[in-house]
């Protein structure tokens, strides 16, 4: 790495954070005007993540229990949340903010923080690699404001929270440069922060860390230097600290999956990166209408396939191959290796060009064989998050080289920066109006919580039921979670049959369901009581007056 330079708080903190905050406001204008009334996410997966924030807060601060199991979903038996995209770090942040700001603002603070701080941690990583402020500001922008990042605001708060990836890699590089127990523990804690946001990102950081170690080992004159006591001790400390932090959660997930398989894995071939996607704007680009003929043919969904890196960034990164840039920043080879590895892996098990699958096998299946937990993910395209980070650092280095030459080269650098900014302009962050809450929710909220709620005729969207539960706080049937154990889904199937037959009496007497939401005016339902609320084509029933409903287990 480059020799460290003394920099003050203004250069390291105030300037980049202020710049990235202004860029976020400009790129998403007029989004911040809805900061207090709308969730900065969609009304599908996005509301599932709103529930995550509420549940972590509820479990820790009110119930005093583990957030990794809940009886509020899949009542009456409940379910583990180890395989769910719970992102407990964000839940902890929300727990601190919610009493002061409310759930809507707390959620939105987390989204804005992920963009601004994600760009800042990438800036600090790039500054460590290149030693150049201009290059690092560009790298932070390219990573924090990538198409990948904006696309996942559609509903994946866990993936929006990518801010700890650069921090871990920075801590890992520092550990390898000057090994010490303190740096080892710092790197392990950074890795834990990554894990508490997303399992995918944890896996990518482990792979990236291994690659960095391999590259650094290959480049050292003495290949056995890592085995010396002053180096081996801190590395062993990192492994131990990681095992006692991240390892506990990962181990619990693997054991849970082995004992009771988690259902909900994705098909890797459907969620792989198209070979042209990094250079053609996707569905979440400001220019999506111009390229619809391309991205509409891609498999999977438009959130995952929107991974546009951009032609300007590619050209700028290509400049980093010049001999002068390689001499100024010799450690760029690490980032070329990371870019190449994760780009190839993000292509998935077979090559796909313009939405057409070709019978050309790729190394992703080998990675699955070497690391079986990779099969639990099934979304190779998400590996592009490391590609965007590496490409941003390389692009920043290339543009910085132009800036130092002066004259026409500086004009070319300016054009590249403008081009990068234009190509990364997002379509916009979706919002969900938190004020639109049906009146039956307040009625249910006033009901006793020792019985469960069931949407008897599928009147609601899955994710909206989760948002409404944060308001009425009544346990409910089913639940929109990423991966549920096979035993839970089997138990749900029995309840589903009763639900479809309209056997609400058995659901009440034997399983504890006392509150049913039905469509009003439809065929008569076997509920021998009048609704406690009716309107908007729906009717809410409390059947405790008709049948003795079994109370839920505490």
C-alpha positions in Angstrom: 0.0 0.0 0.0 1.0 3.6 -0.4 2.8 5.4 2.4 0.2 7.0 4.7 -0.2 10.7 4.7 -1.4 12.9 7.5 -4.9 14.1 6.8 -7.2 16.0 8.9 -10.8 15.6 9.9 -12.0 17.9 7.2 -10.4 15.9 4.4 -11.2 12.4 5.8 -14.7 13.0 7.2 -16.4 16.3 6.6 -15.7 16.8 2.9 -16.5 13.3 1.6 -19.5 12.8 3.8 -21.0 16.2 2.9 -20.3 15.5 -0.8 -22.0 12.1 -0.7 -25.0 13.5 1.2 -25.5 16.2 -1.4 -25.1 13.7 -4.2 -27.7 11.5 -2.6 -30.1 14.4 -2.3 -29.5 15.4 -5.9 -29.7 11.8 -7.4 -33.0 11.1 -5.6 -34.6 14.5 -5.7 -37.4 15.1 -4.5 -37.3 12.0 -2.4 -36.3 13.6 0.9 -39.5 15.6 0.9 -41.3 12.4 1.8 -38.8 11.6 4.6 -41.4 11.6 7.4 -44.4 10.1 5.6 -43.2 7.4 3.2 -40.9 4.4 3.6 -38.1 4.6 1.1 -38.8 1.2 -0.4 -41.5 -0.7 -2.2 -44.7 -2.3 -0.8 -43.5 -5.9 -1.3 -40.1 -7.1 0.0 -39.6 -3.6 1.4 -42.3 -3.9 3.9 -40.9 -7.2 5.0 -37.7 -5.3 6.0 -39.8 -2.8 7.8 -41.1 -5.7 9.9 -37.6 -6.9 10.5 -36.7 -3.5 12.1 -39.8 -3.6 14.3 -39.2 -7.3 15.3 -35.6 -6.9 16.3 -36.6 -3.8 18.4 -39.6 -5.7 19.9 -37.6 -8.9 20.7 -34.7 -7.1 22.3 -36.2 -4.1 24.1 -39.7 -5.3 25.0 -39.7 -9.1 25.1 -36.1 -9.7 26.1 -35.7 -12.6 23.8 -33.7 -13.7 20.8 -34.7 -11.9 17.5 -33.8 -15.1 15.6 -37.0 -16.9 16.6 -40.6 -15.5 16.5 -44.1 -16.7 17.3 -45.5 -13.6 15.8 -45.3 -15.2 12.3 -46.4 -18.7 11.4 -48.6 -18.9 14.4 -49.2 -20.8 16.5 -45.9 -22.7 16.2 -43.6 -19.9 15.2 -40.5 -20.1 13.2 -36.7 -19.6 13.3 -35.5 -16.5 11.5 -31.9 -17.7 11.1 -32.5 -18.2 7.3 -34.4 -15.0 7.0 -32.9 -11.7 5.7 -33.3 -10.2 9.1 -30.3 -7.8 9.0 -30.2 -7.4 12.8 -27.7 -4.6 12.6 -30.3 -2.3 11.0 -32.8 -3.6 13.6 -30.4 -2.5 16.4 -30.1 1.0 14.8 -33.9 1.2 14.5 -34.3 0.2 18.1 -32.2 3.3 19.1 -33.8 5.7 16.6 -37.5 4.6 16.7 -38.4 6.0 20.2 -37.2 9.5 18.9 -38.0 9.4 15.2 -40.7 6.7 14.7 -40.4 3.7 12.5 -40.8 5.5 9.1 -38.0 8.0 9.8 -35.8 5.3 11.4 -36.1 3.2 8.3 -35.3 6.1 6.0 -32.3 7.1 8.1 -30.9 3.6 7.6 -31.4 3.9 3.8 -29.7 7.3 3.6 -26.9 6.1 5.9 -26.2 3.1 3.7 -25.7 5.3 0.6 -23.7 8.1 2.3 -21.6 5.9 4.6 -21.2 3.2 2.0 -19.6 5.7 -0.3 -17.5 7.0 2.5 -16.1 3.6 3.5 -15.3 2.9 -0.1 -13.6 6.3 -0.2 -11.5 5.4 2.9 -10.6 2.0 1.3 -9.5 3.6 -2.0 -7.5 6.3 -0.1 -5.6 3.5 1.6 -4.9 1.8 -1.7 -4.1 4.8 -3.9 -3.2 7.6 -1.4 -5.0 10.0 -3.7 -8.0 12.0 -2.6 -9.6 12.7 -6.0 -9.3 9.0 -7.0 -10.8 7.9 -3.7 -13.8 10.3 -3.9 -14.6 8.9 -7.4 -14.2 5.4 -6.1 -16.6 6.1 -3.2 -19.1 7.6 -5.6 -18.9 4.7 -8.1 -19.6 2.2 -5.3 -22.1 4.0 -3.1 -24.2 5.2 -6.0 -24.0 2.2 -8.3 -26.9 0.9 -10.2 -26.7 -2.3 -8.2 -27.2 -0.2 -5.0 -30.1 1.8 -6.2 -31.9 -1.2 -7.7 -32.0 -3.0 -4.4 -33.8 -0.1 -2.7 -36.9 -1.8 -4.3 -37.1 -3.9 -1.2 -33.8 -5.4 -0.1 -32.7 -3.4 2.9 -30.2 -6.1 3.7 -28.5 -5.6 0.4 -28.8 -1.8 0.5 -26.7 -2.0 3.7 -23.4 -2.6 1.9 -21.4 0.0 3.9 -19.4 -2.5 5.9 -17.9 -4.4 2.9 -15.2 -1.7 2.2 -14.6 -1.4 6.0 -13.8 -5.1 6.3 -11.5 -5.1 3.3 -9.7 -2.0 4.7 -9.3 -3.6 8.1 -8.1 -6.8 6.4 -5.5 -5.0 4.3 -4.2 -3.2 7.4 -4.0 -6.5 9.3 -1.9 -8.0 6.5 0.4 -5.0 6.3 1.1 -4.6 10.0 -0.2 -7.7 11.9 -1.3 -7.1 15.4 -3.9 -8.5 17.8 -5.8 -5.2 17.8 -6.0 -5.1 14.0 -7.1 -8.8 14.0 -10.0 -8.1 16.4 -10.9 -4.9 14.4 -11.1 -7.0 11.2 -13.2 -9.6 12.9 -15.6 -7.0 14.2 -15.9 -5.5 10.8 -16.7 -8.9 9.4 -19.4 -9.3 12.0 -21.0 -6.0 10.9 -21.1 -7.4 7.4 -22.8 -10.6 8.6 -25.3 -8.7 10.7 -26.5 -7.0 7.5 -26.4 -9.9 5.0 -25.2 -13.5 4.7 -24.4 -13.0 1.0 -22.0 -10.1 1.8 -20.4 -12.1 4.5 -19.6 -14.9 2.1 -18.3 -12.5 -0.5 -16.0 -10.8 2.1 -14.6 -14.2 3.2 -13.9 -15.0 -0.5 -12.4 -11.6 -1.1 -10.3 -11.8 2.0 -8.9 -15.2 0.9 -8.1 -13.9 -2.5 -6.3 -10.8 -1.1 -4.3 -13.1 1.2 -3.4 -15.4 -1.7 -2.3 -12.5 -3.9 -0.3 -10.8 -1.2 1.4 -14.2 -0.4 2.2 -14.8 -4.0 3.8 -11.3 -4.4 6.0 -11.5 -1.3 9.6 -12.5 -1.8 9.5 -14.8 1.2 6.4 -17.0 0.7 6.7 -18.4 4.2 6.5 -15.0 5.9 2.9 -15.6 7.0 4.2 -18.5 9.1 6.4 -16.3 11.2 5.2 -15.9 14.8 4.7 -12.1 14.5 2.3 -12.7 11.6 0.8 -16.1 12.4 -0.3 -15.0 15.9 -2.5 -12.1 14.7 -4.0 -14.2 11.9 -4.8 -16.9 14.4 -6.3 -14.1 16.6 -8.5 -13.0 13.7 -9.7 -16.6 13.1 -10.5 -17.1 16.8 -12.2 -13.7 17.1 -14.3 -14.4 13.9 -15.2 -17.9 15.2 -16.5 -16.4 18.5 -18.5 -13.7 16.7 -19.6 -14.4 13.1 -18.9 -18.1 13.5 -21.6 -18.5 16.1 -24.3 -17.1 13.9 -23.1 -18.9 10.7 -22.8 -22.2 12.7 -26.3 -21.8 14.0 -27.6 -21.3 10.5 -25.8 -24.3 9.1 -26.9 -26.5 12.0 -30.5 -25.3 11.7 -30.5 -26.0 8.0 -29.1 -29.5 8.5 -31.6 -30.4 11.2 -34.6 -28.8 9.5 -33.8 -27.9 5.9 -34.6 -24.3 5.0 -36.9 -23.9 2.0 -36.7 -21.0 -0.4 -33.4 -21.3 -2.3 -33.2 -19.5 -5.7 -32.3 -21.1 -9.0 -28.8 -19.9 -9.8 -29.4 -20.0 -13.6 -32.3 -17.5 -13.3 -30.3 -15.0 -11.2 -27.0 -14.9 -13.0 -25.5 -11.8 -14.6 -25.9 -11.3 -18.3 -22.6 -10.8 -20.1 -23.8 -7.4 -21.4 -25.5 -6.1 -18.2 -22.5 -4.1 -16.9 -22.5 -1.9 -20.0 -26.2 -1.6 -20.8 -28.5 0.4 -18.4 -31.0 -1.8 -16.7 -34.6 -1.3 -15.6 -33.6 0.9 -12.7 -31.6 3.3 -14.7 -32.8 6.8 -15.6 -32.5 5.6 -19.2 -34.4 2.4 -18.8 -36.9 3.2 -21.5 -34.1 3.3 -24.1 -32.9 -0.2 -23.3 -36.1 -2.0 -22.5 -35.7 -4.2 -25.5 -32.6 -5.6 -23.8 -33.4 -5.8 -20.1 -37.0 -7.1 -20.6 -35.6 -10.3 -22.0 -33.4 -11.1 -19.0 -34.4 -13.9 -16.7 -35.1 -13.5 -13.0 -36.3 -10.0 -12.1 -35.3 -6.5 -12.9 -34.0 -5.8 -9.4 -31.3 -8.4 -9.7 -30.4 -7.8 -13.4 -29.8 -4.1 -13.0 -26.0 -4.2 -12.5 -24.9 -1.5 -14.9 -21.3 -0.4 -14.2 -21.0 1.9 -17.2 -18.8 2.5 -20.2 -17.2 5.6 -18.6 -16.1 3.7 -15.5 -14.9 0.8 -17.7 -12.8 3.2 -19.8 -11.4 4.9 -16.7 -10.6 1.6 -15.1 -8.8 0.6 -18.3 -6.5 3.6 -17.8 -5.3 2.0 -14.6 -3.5 -0.6 -16.7 -1.1 2.1 -17.9 2.4 1.6 -16.7 2.5 5.0 -15.0 -0.6 4.3 -12.9 0.7 0.8 -12.0 3.9 2.3 -10.8 2.1 5.0 -8.7 -0.3 2.4 -7.1 1.3 -1.0 -7.4 -1.3 -2.7 -5.3 -4.0 -2.3 -7.9 -3.2 -5.9 -9.0 -5.3 -7.1 -6.0 -8.3 -5.2 -7.3 -7.9 -6.6 -10.8 -7.9 -10.1 -9.3 -11.0 -9.3 -7.3 -12.8 -7.7 -10.2 -12.0 -10.7 -12.5 -12.9 -13.4 -10.0 -16.3 -11.9 -8.9 -17.2 -10.9 -12.4 -16.8 -14.5 -13.6 -18.6 -15.9 -10.6 -21.5 -13.5 -11.0 -22.1 -14.9 -14.5 -23.4 -18.1 -12.8 -23.3 -21.7 -13.9 -23.4 -21.0 -17.6 -22.9 -18.1 -20.0 -25.8 -15.9 -20.9 -25.8 -13.1 -23.5 -28.7 -10.8 -24.2 -31.0 -13.1 -22.2 -30.0 -16.2 -24.2 -28.5 -19.0 -22.3 -25.5 -20.7 -24.0 -24.2 -24.2 -23.3 -20.9 -22.9 -22.0 -20.3 -24.0 -18.4 -18.6 -21.5 -16.1 -16.7 -22.0 -12.7 -19.6 -21.1 -10.5 -20.6 -24.8 -10.1 -17.1 -25.6 -9.0 -17.4 -22.9 -6.3 -20.6 -24.5 -5.2 -18.8 -27.9 -5.0 -15.9 -26.4 -3.0 -18.2 -24.4 -0.7 -21.6 -26.1 -0.3 -23.1 -23.2 1.6 -23.0 -21.2 -1.6 -25.9 -23.4 -2.8 -28.1 -21.7 -0.1 -27.7 -18.4 -1.9 -28.5 -19.2 -5.5 -28.1 -15.6 -6.7 -24.7 -15.3 -8.4 -25.4 -11.9 -9.8 -25.2 -10.3 -6.4 -21.4 -11.0 -6.5 -21.3 -7.9 -8.7 -21.2 -5.8 -5.5 -17.5 -6.6 -5.2 -17.1 -5.9 -9.0 -18.5 -2.4 -8.5 -16.1 -1.8 -5.6 -13.1 -3.0 -7.5 -14.1 -1.1 -10.6 -14.6 2.1 -8.7 -11.2 1.9 -7.1 -9.6 1.2 -10.6 -11.6 3.9 -12.3 -10.6 6.4 -9.6 -7.0 5.6 -10.1 -7.3 5.9 -13.9 -9.0 9.3 -13.7 -6.6 10.6 -11.1 -3.7 9.7 -13.4 -5.3 12.0 -16.1 -5.8 14.8 -13.5 -2.1 14.8 -12.7 -1.1 15.2 -16.4 -2.8 18.5 -16.9 -4.1 20.1 -20.1 -6.3 18.0 -22.4 -5.9 15.0 -20.0 -7.7 16.9 -17.3 -10.5 17.7 -19.7 -10.7 14.0 -20.5 -10.8 13.2 -16.8 -13.7 15.7 -16.3 -15.6 14.2 -19.2 -15.2 10.7 -17.7 -16.4 11.8 -14.3 -19.5 13.5 -15.9 -20.1 10.4 -18.0 -19.9 8.2 -14.9 -22.4 10.4 -13.1 -24.8 10.4 -16.0 -24.7 6.7 -16.5 -25.4 6.0 -12.8 -28.4 8.3 -12.7 -31.2 6.1 -11.1 -34.8 5.8 -12.1 -35.6 6.7 -8.5 -36.1 5.1 -5.2 -39.6 3.7 -4.7 -41.7 4.9 -1.8 -44.6 3.5 0.2 -47.0 5.8 1.9 -47.0 4.9 5.6 -50.2 6.9 6.2 -52.4 4.5 4.2 -53.4 2.1 6.9 -56.9 0.4 6.8 -59.2 1.1 9.7 -59.5 -2.6 10.7 -55.8 -2.5 11.9 -56.7 -0.2 14.7 -59.6 -2.4 15.7 -57.3 -5.4 15.8 -54.7 -3.5 17.7 -57.3 -3.0 20.5 -57.9 -6.8 20.8 -56.2 -9.1 23.3 -52.9 -10.5 22.0 -53.2 -14.0 23.4 -54.9 -15.2 20.2 -53.8 -15.2 16.5 -55.0 -13.4 13.4 -55.7 -15.0 10.0 -56.5 -13.5 6.6 -59.2 -15.9 5.9 -59.7 -15.2 2.2 -56.3 -13.9 1.1 -57.6 -10.4 1.0 -54.2 -8.8 1.7 -50.8 -8.9 0.0 -48.3 -10.9 1.9 -45.9 -8.0 2.7 -48.6 -5.6 3.7 -49.7 -8.0 6.5 -46.2 -7.7 8.0 -46.4 -3.9 8.0 -49.8 -3.9 9.6 -48.5 -6.3 12.3 -46.1 -3.7 13.4 -49.2 -1.6 14.3 -51.6 -4.2 15.7 -49.0 -6.6 17.2 -51.2 -9.7 17.0 -49.5 -13.0 16.1 -50.6 -14.2 12.7 -50.7 -17.2 10.3 -48.0 -17.6 7.7 -45.4 -14.8 7.2 -43.5 -13.4 4.3 -39.9 -14.5 5.2 -37.0 -15.4 2.9 -36.5 -19.0 4.0 -38.6 -21.1 6.4 -37.8 -24.6 7.8 -39.5 -27.5 6.1 -41.3 -28.5 9.4 -42.9 -25.0 9.6 -44.2 -25.2 6.1 -45.5 -28.6 6.7 -47.4 -27.4 9.8 -48.7 -24.4 7.8 -50.0 -26.8 5.2 -52.4 -28.4 7.7 -53.7 -25.0 8.7 -54.0 -24.0 5.1 -56.4 -26.9 4.5 -58.6 -25.7 7.3 -58.4 -22.2 6.0 -59.4 -23.2 2.5 -62.3 -25.3 3.8 -63.5 -22.4 5.9 -63.2 -24.5 9.1 -62.7 -21.5 11.3 -64.1 -23.3 14.3 -61.2 -25.8 14.4 -58.7 -23.0 13.7 -60.1 -21.3 16.8 -60.6 -24.2 19.2 -57.4 -26.2 18.4 -54.9 -23.6 17.1 -55.8 -20.3 18.8 -57.0 -18.2 15.8 -59.7 -15.8 17.0 -59.5 -13.0 14.5 -60.4 -13.5 10.8 -60.3 -11.0 8.0 -62.8 -11.9 5.2 -64.1 -10.4 2.1 -67.4 -8.7 2.8 -70.4 -9.4 0.5 -68.9 -12.7 -0.8 -70.4 -16.2 -0.3 -71.5 -16.7 3.3 -68.7 -17.6 5.7 -69.3 -20.0 8.6 -68.6 -17.4 11.2 -71.6 -17.2 13.7 -70.9 -13.6 14.9 -71.2 -10.2 13.5 -68.0 -8.4 12.3 -66.3 -6.1 14.7 -65.4 -3.9 11.7 -66.6 -3.7 8.2 -65.6 -1.5 5.3 -63.6 -1.2 2.0 -65.0 -4.6 0.9 -63.5 -6.4 4.0 -64.9 -7.6 7.3 -63.0 -8.3 10.5 -64.4 -11.0 12.9 -63.6 -11.8 16.5 -65.0 -15.3 17.1 -64.3 -15.6 20.8 -67.9 -15.1 21.6 -68.9 -18.1 19.5 -66.2 -20.6 20.3 -63.7 -21.1 23.1 -60.5 -20.3 21.3 -57.3 -22.0 22.5 -54.9 -19.4 23.9 -51.4 -19.2 22.3 -48.5 -20.6 24.2 -46.4 -17.8 25.7 
